[in-house]
Amino acid sequence: MKFQAIRGMKDILPEETGQWRMVEDLAREFFPRFGFHEVRSPILEKTELFIRGIGETTDVVEKEMYTFTDRSGDSLTMRPEATAQLCRVYVEHKLYNQPGGWKVFTMGPMFRHERPQKGRFRQFHQIDAEVMGVDEGLVDAELIGMLVAFLEACQVGRVTVRLNSLGCKECRLAYREKLVAFLKEREEGLCDECRRRLELNPLRVLDCKQPSCQAIVKDAPSSADHLCGKCESAFELVRRGLDSLKVEYNLDNRLVRGLDYYVGTTFEVVSDKLGGQDAVCGGGRYDDLIEEVGGPPQAATGFAIGIERLLLLSDLEPPPEEADLFMAMLGDQAEEMGLKISHRLRLGGLKVVLEAEGKSLKAQLRRAGKMGVRAVLILGPEEIKAGQAVLKIMEGGEQQTLDLDSLNQTLPRILHKKA
C-alpha cells in the first residue's frame, strides 16, 4: 500500500526549513523588543472552549474543526486558532493578577478542515501575538505598528493595512438592526449561505466573497456610523497612534473578521500577490472573550499571521548550510578512526560530513566539492601510522599536515581563519 500525506497537510522538506527558521527566529528576536514573551500550549483543547470563544455559528465551529471523542468520553478539538486557547491559559493560571498586562506570542500548527488552496492548508501554522489586561487604544496602534515592522523585516513587499471598528456590544446591536433591515429587503439576491447567515450572524454577510453578495453589501450601512461616543473616541486614538508611527492604513467599514469575539478595532494586512484570498494576517480587539471563557472582565487585543502565506511573499533567503569539514577516509581502519575523530569534532562545534562508503579519494574529493564544504580531512593507512592527517582547503587547494591528537584545537582555529 502506498501512503501519502493527508490532503491539505504538507511535508516541510529540508530545502524549505531554512526559510521557516529565519521567520521563526526573527519573531523570537523581534517581539521581545516590544515586551512580548513566548508561550507554548497544547494542540488539543476541550471543544467547548472554541464553541464559546469563537462562536457557535461561525464557519470554523460549524464546518472546519477537527473534533473527536476520546476514550474518557470528552469532546476534544485540535486547535483551529490560538486566541481562545491563550485566553484559557490566561484565566487558568490567574495571570490577570499581574500588573502591566500580559503580552505574549506563540507559534505552531493549527487545524481547520477547509478547502486547500494557495497558501492555505488544513494543517497550517501561525505566529500569534496577544495583549491582555490593557484597556487603551494606543495598545492597538502599538500592536499594528509592531506587526507592520515585523512584516517589513520578513521582506514581504508592499502590503496594505485595512482598518475598521466594530464597536462595543451596544454599538453592534444598533448596527445589526440596521444591517438586517437593509439585507432583508435584498435577501433574494444573496447566496444561500448568506441567507442562512442573515438569521444567525448577519455581520458575516459583509465578508462574503460571492460577487452578487459583494455588490449588495457595497451600499450597506456602515459600522462607523453607529459607534457610540466612547468607541468613536477610542478608534480616533488608534488612528492618531498609527499616524504618529507613520503606519499607512485604509479605513474599510465593511471589514469584519470570521470569528465572533471581535469588538472595537479590527484590522487585516493584505497583499495583491495572493489573489482572492489576499489576507496575510489579521486581528483586533476581543474585550469580552476572557470573561466568556471564565475569567474576569478584561480588555484584550491581538493578531495572527499565517506563516505559509507570509512565506509566499517573503524574499528572505537563508544562507547555504555548508559543512565545515568532509572526512575523506581510505580503508576500514581509517573509517573507524574517522568516526571517532568526527564525533569529537562535532561535540566541539564543527559540522562534519562522514560518508566514505569505500569510495576512492578522487571520488570523495569530488563529492566534497559538490557539497561546498570548506575543507577536507584526508585519513588513510599511512596517515594513521604516522599519527597524522592531511587537511585540504577546498578554495585554493592549500594542504597541511596535522597531528591527530591536536585536531580539536587546531582545526577550529584554521577553519575560522579561512571562513
SETI-82935 format. One record per residue (C-alpha): residue number from 1; residue in one letter; y, z, x. Coordinates in steps of 0.5 Angstrom, whole numbers. Example, Ala and Ser with C-alpha at 12.3 -4.5 7.8 and 13.67 -1.06 7.14 Angstrom:
BEGIN
+-----+------+-------+-------+-------+
! pos ! code !     y !     z !     x !
+-----+------+-------+-------+-------+
!   1 !    A !    -9 !    16 !    25 !
!   2 !    S !    -2 !    14 !    27 !
+-----+------+-------+-------+-------+
***
This chain:
BEGIN
+-----+------+-------+-------+-------+
! pos ! code !     y !     z !     x !
+-----+------+-------+-------+-------+
!   1 !    M !     0 !     0 !     0 !
!   2 !    K !     7 !    -2 !     3 !
!   3 !    F !    12 !     3 !     2 !
!   4 !    Q !    20 !     2 !     1 !
!   5 !    A !    26 !     7 !     1 !
!   6 !    I !    27 !     8 !    -7 !
!   7 !    R !    32 !     4 !   -10 !
!   8 !    G !    39 !     6 !    -9 !
!   9 !    M !    37 !    10 !    -3 !
!  10 !    K !    39 !     8 !     4 !
!  11 !    D !    36 !     9 !    11 !
!  12 !    I !    41 !    10 !    16 !
!  13 !    L !    39 !     7 !    23 !
!  14 !    P !    41 !     9 !    30 !
!  15 !    E !    46 !     3 !    31 !
!  16 !    E !    49 !     6 !    25 !
!  17 !    T !    49 !    13 !    26 !
!  18 !    G !    55 !    13 !    32 !
!  19 !    Q !    60 !    11 !    27 !
!  20 !    W !    58 !    16 !    22 !
!  21 !    R !    58 !    21 !    27 !
!  22 !    M !    65 !    19 !    29 !
!  23 !    V !    67 !    20 !    22 !
!  24 !    E !    64 !    27 !    21 !
!  25 !    D !    66 !    29 !    28 !
!  26 !    L !    73 !    27 !    26 !
!  27 !    A !    73 !    31 !    20 !
!  28 !    R !    71 !    37 !    23 !
!  29 !    E !    76 !    37 !    28 !
!  30 !    F !    82 !    34 !    24 !
!  31 !    F !    81 !    39 !    17 !
!  32 !    P !    81 !    46 !    21 !
!  33 !    R !    88 !    44 !    24 !
!  34 !    F !    90 !    45 !    16 !
!  35 !    G !    87 !    51 !    16 !
!  36 !    F !    80 !    49 !    13 !
!  37 !    H !    73 !    52 !    15 !
!  38 !    E !    67 !    48 !    14 !
!  39 !    V !    62 !    51 !     9 !
!  40 !    R !    54 !    49 !     7 !
!  41 !    S !    51 !    49 !     1 !
!  42 !    P !    44 !    48 !    -2 !
!  43 !    I !    43 !    41 !    -5 !
!  44 !    L !    39 !    44 !   -11 !
!  45 !    E !    43 !    48 !   -17 !
!  46 !    K !    42 !    50 !   -24 !
!  47 !    T !    43 !    45 !   -29 !
!  48 !    E !    48 !    49 !   -33 !
!  49 !    L !    53 !    49 !   -27 !
!  50 !    F !    54 !    42 !   -28 !
!  51 !    I !    54 !    41 !   -35 !
!  52 !    R !    59 !    47 !   -36 !
!  53 !    G !    63 !    45 !   -30 !
!  54 !    I !    63 !    37 !   -30 !
!  55 !    G !    63 !    36 !   -38 !
!  56 !    E !    57 !    35 !   -43 !
!  57 !    T !    60 !    28 !   -45 !
!  58 !    T !    61 !    25 !   -38 !
!  59 !    D !    57 !    20 !   -36 !
!  60 !    V !    55 !    24 !   -30 !
!  61 !    V !    52 !    29 !   -34 !
!  62 !    E !    49 !    24 !   -40 !
!  63 !    K !    46 !    19 !   -35 !
!  64 !    E !    47 !    20 !   -28 !
!  65 !    M !    44 !    27 !   -26 !
!  66 !    Y !    37 !    28 !   -22 !
!  67 !    T !    35 !    33 !   -26 !
!  68 !    F !    28 !    37 !   -27 !
!  69 !    T !    24 !    43 !   -29 !
!  70 !    D !    21 !    47 !   -23 !
!  71 !    R !    15 !    51 !   -23 !
!  72 !    S !    18 !    57 !   -26 !
!  73 !    G !    21 !    53 !   -32 !
!  74 !    D !    28 !    53 !   -29 !
!  75 !    S !    32 !    46 !   -30 !
!  76 !    L !    35 !    44 !   -23 !
!  77 !    T !    39 !    39 !   -21 !
!  78 !    M !    40 !    35 !   -15 !
!  79 !    R !    48 !    36 !   -14 !
!  80 !    P !    52 !    30 !   -16 !
!  81 !    E !    58 !    32 !   -13 !
!  82 !    A !    61 !    38 !    -9 !
!  83 !    T !    67 !    42 !   -13 !
!  84 !    A !    63 !    45 !   -19 !
!  85 !    Q !    58 !    48 !   -13 !
!  86 !    L !    64 !    50 !    -9 !
!  87 !    C !    66 !    54 !   -15 !
!  88 !    R !    60 !    57 !   -16 !
!  89 !    V !    60 !    59 !    -8 !
!  90 !    Y !    67 !    62 !    -9 !
!  91 !    V !    65 !    66 !   -15 !
!  92 !    E !    58 !    69 !   -13 !
!  93 !    H !    61 !    71 !    -6 !
!  94 !    K !    67 !    74 !    -9 !
!  95 !    L !    72 !    70 !    -5 !
!  96 !    Y !    77 !    70 !   -10 !
!  97 !    N !    79 !    77 !    -7 !
!  98 !    Q !    81 !    75 !     0 !
!  99 !    P !    89 !    74 !     1 !
! 100 !    G !    92 !    67 !     2 !
! 101 !    G !    87 !    63 !    -2 !
! 102 !    W !    80 !    59 !     0 !
! 103 !    K !    81 !    53 !     4 !
! 104 !    V !    74 !    50 !     5 !
! 105 !    F !    71 !    43 !     7 !
! 106 !    T !    64 !    41 !     6 !
! 107 !    M !    60 !    34 !     8 !
! 108 !    G !    53 !    32 !     5 !
! 109 !    P !    49 !    28 !     1 !
! 110 !    M !    50 !    27 !    -7 !
! 111 !    F !    45 !    24 !   -12 !
! 112 !    R !    47 !    20 !   -18 !
! 113 !    H !    42 !    15 !   -22 !
! 114 !    E !    47 !     9 !   -23 !
! 115 !    R !    47 !     2 !   -21 !
! 116 !    P !    47 !     1 !   -14 !
! 117 !    Q !    53 !    -4 !   -11 !
! 118 !    K !    57 !    -5 !    -5 !
! 119 !    G !    59 !     2 !    -2 !
! 120 !    R !    55 !     6 !    -8 !
! 121 !    F !    48 !     9 !    -8 !
! 122 !    R !    44 !    13 !   -11 !
! 123 !    Q !    44 !    18 !    -5 !
! 124 !    F !    51 !    18 !    -3 !
! 125 !    H !    55 !    22 !     2 !
! 126 !    Q !    62 !    26 !     1 !
! 127 !    I !    67 !    29 !     5 !
! 128 !    D !    70 !    34 !     0 !
! 129 !    A !    76 !    39 !     1 !
! 130 !    E !    78 !    44 !    -4 !
! 131 !    V !    83 !    50 !    -4 !
! 132 !    M !    82 !    55 !    -9 !
! 133 !    G !    86 !    61 !   -11 !
! 134 !    V !    93 !    58 !    -9 !
! 135 !    D !    98 !    56 !   -15 !
! 136 !    E !   103 !    52 !   -13 !
! 137 !    G !   105 !    45 !   -13 !
! 138 !    L !   106 !    44 !    -6 !
! 139 !    V !    99 !    45 !    -4 !
! 140 !    D !    97 !    39 !    -8 !
! 141 !    A !   102 !    35 !    -3 !
! 142 !    E !    99 !    38 !     3 !
! 143 !    L !    92 !    36 !     1 !
! 144 !    I !    94 !    29 !    -1 !
! 145 !    G !    98 !    29 !     6 !
! 146 !    M !    92 !    31 !    10 !
! 147 !    L !    88 !    26 !     6 !
! 148 !    V !    92 !    20 !     8 !
! 149 !    A !    93 !    22 !    15 !
! 150 !    F !    85 !    23 !    16 !
! 151 !    L !    84 !    16 !    13 !
! 152 !    E !    89 !    13 !    18 !
! 153 !    A !    85 !    17 !    23 !
! 154 !    C !    79 !    13 !    21 !
! 155 !    Q !    82 !     7 !    21 !
! 156 !    V !    81 !     4 !    14 !
! 157 !    G !    87 !     0 !    14 !
! 158 !    R !    92 !    -1 !     8 !
! 159 !    V !    91 !     4 !     2 !
! 160 !    T !    95 !     6 !    -4 !
! 161 !    V !    95 !    13 !    -7 !
! 162 !    R !    95 !    13 !   -15 !
! 163 !    L !    98 !    19 !   -18 !
! 164 !    N !    99 !    22 !   -25 !
! 165 !    S !    99 !    29 !   -28 !
! 166 !    L !    94 !    30 !   -34 !
! 167 !    G !    98 !    36 !   -36 !
! 168 !    C !    95 !    43 !   -38 !
! 169 !    K !    91 !    44 !   -44 !
! 170 !    E !    96 !    45 !   -49 !
! 171 !    C !    99 !    38 !   -46 !
! 172 !    R !    93 !    35 !   -46 !
! 173 !    L !    92 !    37 !   -54 !
! 174 !    A !    98 !    34 !   -56 !
! 175 !    Y !    97 !    27 !   -52 !
! 176 !    R !    90 !    27 !   -54 !
! 177 !    E !    92 !    27 !   -61 !
! 178 !    K !    97 !    21 !   -60 !
! 179 !    L !    92 !    17 !   -56 !
! 180 !    V !    86 !    18 !   -61 !
! 181 !    A !    91 !    15 !   -67 !
! 182 !    F !    93 !     9 !   -62 !
! 183 !    L !    86 !     8 !   -61 !
! 184 !    K !    83 !     9 !   -68 !
! 185 !    E !    88 !     3 !   -70 !
! 186 !    R !    85 !    -2 !   -65 !
! 187 !    E !    78 !     1 !   -65 !
! 188 !    E !    75 !    -6 !   -67 !
! 189 !    G !    77 !    -9 !   -60 !
! 190 !    L !    74 !    -3 !   -56 !
! 191 !    C !    67 !    -4 !   -53 !
! 192 !    D !    61 !     0 !   -56 !
! 193 !    E !    61 !     5 !   -50 !
! 194 !    C !    69 !     7 !   -51 !
! 195 !    R !    68 !     7 !   -59 !
! 196 !    R !    63 !    13 !   -57 !
! 197 !    R !    68 !    16 !   -52 !
! 198 !    L !    73 !    16 !   -57 !
! 199 !    E !    70 !    21 !   -61 !
! 200 !    L !    67 !    25 !   -55 !
! 201 !    N !    72 !    24 !   -50 !
! 202 !    P !    78 !    19 !   -51 !
! 203 !    L !    81 !    20 !   -45 !
! 204 !    R !    75 !    17 !   -41 !
! 205 !    V !    77 !    10 !   -45 !
! 206 !    L !    83 !    10 !   -40 !
! 207 !    D !    78 !     9 !   -35 !
! 208 !    C !    74 !     3 !   -38 !
! 209 !    K !    73 !    -3 !   -33 !
! 210 !    Q !    72 !    -8 !   -39 !
! 211 !    P !    77 !   -13 !   -40 !
! 212 !    S !    78 !   -12 !   -47 !
! 213 !    C !    79 !    -5 !   -47 !
! 214 !    Q !    84 !    -5 !   -41 !
! 215 !    A !    88 !   -10 !   -45 !
! 216 !    I !    88 !    -5 !   -51 !
! 217 !    V !    90 !     1 !   -46 !
! 218 !    K !    95 !    -2 !   -43 !
! 219 !    D !   100 !    -1 !   -49 !
! 220 !    A !    97 !     6 !   -50 !
! 221 !    P !   101 !    13 !   -50 !
! 222 !    S !   103 !    15 !   -43 !
! 223 !    S !   101 !    22 !   -41 !
! 224 !    A !   107 !    23 !   -37 !
! 225 !    D !   111 !    23 !   -44 !
! 226 !    H !   107 !    29 !   -46 !
! 227 !    L !   108 !    34 !   -41 !
! 228 !    C !   111 !    41 !   -42 !
! 229 !    G !   116 !    43 !   -38 !
! 230 !    K !   112 !    47 !   -33 !
! 231 !    C !   107 !    42 !   -32 !
! 232 !    E !   113 !    37 !   -31 !
! 233 !    S !   117 !    41 !   -26 !
! 234 !    A !   110 !    42 !   -22 !
! 235 !    F !   109 !    35 !   -22 !
! 236 !    E !   116 !    34 !   -20 !
! 237 !    L !   115 !    39 !   -14 !
! 238 !    V !   109 !    35 !   -12 !
! 239 !    R !   112 !    28 !   -12 !
! 240 !    R !   118 !    32 !    -8 !
! 241 !    G !   113 !    34 !    -3 !
! 242 !    L !   110 !    27 !    -2 !
! 243 !    D !   117 !    24 !    -1 !
! 244 !    S !   118 !    29 !     5 !
! 245 !    L !   112 !    28 !     8 !
! 246 !    K !   113 !    20 !     7 !
! 247 !    V !   107 !    19 !     4 !
! 248 !    E !   108 !    13 !    -1 !
! 249 !    Y !   105 !    13 !    -8 !
! 250 !    N !   105 !     9 !   -14 !
! 251 !    L !   105 !    13 !   -21 !
! 252 !    D !   100 !    11 !   -25 !
! 253 !    N !   100 !    14 !   -32 !
! 254 !    R !    93 !    11 !   -34 !
! 255 !    L !    90 !    15 !   -28 !
! 256 !    V !    84 !    19 !   -31 !
! 257 !    R !    78 !    22 !   -27 !
! 258 !    G !    71 !    21 !   -29 !
! 259 !    L !    70 !    29 !   -29 !
! 260 !    D !    72 !    33 !   -35 !
! 261 !    Y !    75 !    39 !   -31 !
! 262 !    Y !    81 !    36 !   -28 !
! 263 !    V !    88 !    38 !   -30 !
! 264 !    G !    95 !    37 !   -28 !
! 265 !    T !    96 !    33 !   -21 !
! 266 !    T !    90 !    27 !   -21 !
! 267 !    F !    90 !    22 !   -15 !
! 268 !    E !    86 !    17 !   -12 !
! 269 !    V !    86 !    13 !    -6 !
! 270 !    V !    84 !     5 !    -7 !
! 271 !    S !    83 !    -1 !    -3 !
! 272 !    D !    84 !    -8 !    -5 !
! 273 !    K !    78 !    -9 !     0 !
! 274 !    L !    73 !    -6 !    -4 !
! 275 !    G !    73 !   -11 !   -10 !
! 276 !    G !    73 !    -8 !   -17 !
! 277 !    Q !    70 !    -1 !   -15 !
! 278 !    D !    76 !     0 !   -11 !
! 279 !    A !    77 !     8 !   -10 !
! 280 !    V !    76 !    10 !    -3 !
! 281 !    C !    77 !    17 !    -5 !
! 282 !    G !    80 !    22 !   -11 !
! 283 !    G !    81 !    29 !   -13 !
! 284 !    G !    86 !    33 !   -17 !
! 285 !    R !    87 !    40 !   -20 !
! 286 !    Y !    82 !    44 !   -24 !
! 287 !    D !    85 !    50 !   -25 !
! 288 !    D !    80 !    52 !   -31 !
! 289 !    L !    74 !    51 !   -27 !
! 290 !    I !    73 !    57 !   -24 !
! 291 !    E !    73 !    61 !   -30 !
! 292 !    E !    69 !    56 !   -33 !
! 293 !    V !    63 !    58 !   -28 !
! 294 !    G !    64 !    66 !   -29 !
! 295 !    G !    70 !    67 !   -24 !
! 296 !    P !    77 !    70 !   -26 !
! 297 !    P !    83 !    65 !   -28 !
! 298 !    Q !    84 !    62 !   -21 !
! 299 !    A !    88 !    55 !   -19 !
! 300 !    A !    84 !    50 !   -15 !
! 301 !    T !    85 !    43 !   -12 !
! 302 !    G !    81 !    38 !    -8 !
! 303 !    F !    79 !    31 !    -6 !
! 304 !    A !    72 !    28 !    -5 !
! 305 !    I !    71 !    22 !     0 !
! 306 !    G !    65 !    17 !    -1 !
! 307 !    I !    63 !    16 !     7 !
! 308 !    E !    59 !    10 !     5 !
! 309 !    R !    66 !     7 !     2 !
! 310 !    L !    70 !     9 !     8 !
! 311 !    L !    65 !     6 !    13 !
! 312 !    L !    66 !    -1 !     9 !
! 313 !    L !    74 !     0 !    11 !
! 314 !    S !    74 !     3 !    18 !
! 315 !    D !    75 !     0 !    24 !
! 316 !    L !    72 !     6 !    28 !
! 317 !    E !    68 !     3 !    34 !
! 318 !    P !    63 !     8 !    37 !
! 319 !    P !    63 !     8 !    45 !
! 320 !    P !    56 !     5 !    47 !
! 321 !    E !    51 !    10 !    48 !
! 322 !    E !    49 !     9 !    55 !
! 323 !    A !    44 !    13 !    59 !
! 324 !    D !    46 !    16 !    66 !
! 325 !    L !    39 !    14 !    69 !
! 326 !    F !    33 !    10 !    69 !
! 327 !    M !    27 !    13 !    72 !
! 328 !    A !    23 !     7 !    76 !
! 329 !    M !    16 !     9 !    77 !
! 330 !    L !    11 !     6 !    81 !
! 331 !    G !     4 !     9 !    80 !
! 332 !    D !     0 !    14 !    77 !
! 333 !    Q !     3 !    20 !    82 !
! 334 !    A !    10 !    17 !    81 !
! 335 !    E !     9 !    17 !    74 !
! 336 !    E !     7 !    24 !    74 !
! 337 !    M !    13 !    26 !    79 !
! 338 !    G !    18 !    22 !    75 !
! 339 !    L !    16 !    26 !    68 !
! 340 !    K !    17 !    33 !    72 !
! 341 !    I !    24 !    30 !    75 !
! 342 !    S !    27 !    27 !    69 !
! 343 !    H !    25 !    34 !    65 !
! 344 !    R !    29 !    38 !    70 !
! 345 !    L !    35 !    33 !    70 !
! 346 !    R !    35 !    32 !    62 !
! 347 !    L !    36 !    40 !    62 !
! 348 !    G !    41 !    39 !    67 !
! 349 !    G !    45 !    35 !    62 !
! 350 !    L !    44 !    28 !    64 !
! 351 !    K !    41 !    22 !    60 !
! 352 !    V !    35 !    20 !    63 !
! 353 !    V !    30 !    14 !    61 !
! 354 !    L !    23 !    14 !    62 !
! 355 !    E !    19 !     8 !    60 !
! 356 !    A !    15 !     6 !    66 !
! 357 !    E !     8 !     3 !    63 !
! 358 !    G !     5 !     1 !    69 !
! 359 !    K !    10 !    -5 !    70 !
! 360 !    S !    13 !    -8 !    77 !
! 361 !    L !    19 !    -5 !    80 !
! 362 !    K !    22 !   -12 !    78 !
! 363 !    A !    21 !   -11 !    71 !
! 364 !    Q !    23 !    -4 !    71 !
! 365 !    L !    30 !    -6 !    74 !
! 366 !    R !    31 !   -12 !    69 !
! 367 !    R !    30 !    -7 !    63 !
! 368 !    A !    35 !    -2 !    66 !
! 369 !    G !    40 !    -8 !    67 !
! 370 !    K !    39 !   -10 !    60 !
! 371 !    M !    40 !    -2 !    57 !
! 372 !    G !    46 !    -2 !    61 !
! 373 !    V !    44 !     4 !    65 !
! 374 !    R !    49 !     7 !    71 !
! 375 !    A !    43 !     8 !    76 !
! 376 !    V !    36 !     7 !    77 !
! 377 !    L !    32 !    12 !    81 !
! 378 !    I !    26 !     9 !    84 !
! 379 !    L !    20 !    13 !    86 !
! 380 !    G !    14 !    10 !    89 !
! 381 !    P !     8 !    13 !    93 !
! 382 !    E !    12 !    12 !   100 !
! 383 !    E !    18 !    16 !    97 !
! 384 !    I !    13 !    22 !    94 !
! 385 !    K !    10 !    22 !   101 !
! 386 !    A !    17 !    23 !   104 !
! 387 !    G !    20 !    28 !    99 !
! 388 !    Q !    25 !    23 !    97 !
! 389 !    A !    27 !    18 !    92 !
! 390 !    V !    32 !    12 !    92 !
! 391 !    L !    38 !    11 !    88 !
! 392 !    K !    41 !     4 !    86 !
! 393 !    I !    47 !     4 !    83 !
! 394 !    M !    47 !    -2 !    78 !
! 395 !    E !    54 !    -4 !    79 !
! 396 !    G !    55 !    -7 !    86 !
! 397 !    G !    48 !    -5 !    88 !
! 398 !    E !    49 !     0 !    92 !
! 399 !    Q !    43 !     4 !    95 !
! 400 !    Q !    42 !    11 !    98 !
! 401 !    T !    36 !    16 !    99 !
! 402 !    L !    36 !    23 !    96 !
! 403 !    D !    32 !    29 !    97 !
! 404 !    L !    27 !    30 !    91 !
! 405 !    D !    29 !    38 !    92 !
! 406 !    S !    36 !    37 !    91 !
! 407 !    L !    36 !    32 !    86 !
! 408 !    N !    39 !    37 !    80 !
! 409 !    Q !    45 !    38 !    85 !
! 410 !    T !    46 !    31 !    88 !
! 411 !    L !    45 !    26 !    82 !
! 412 !    P !    50 !    29 !    77 !
! 413 !    R !    56 !    29 !    83 !
! 414 !    I !    54 !    22 !    85 !
! 415 !    L !    54 !    19 !    78 !
! 416 !    H !    60 !    23 !    76 !
! 417 !    K !    64 !    20 !    81 !
! 418 !    K !    61 !    13 !    79 !
! 419 !    A !    63 !    14 !    72 !
+-----+------+-------+-------+-------+
***
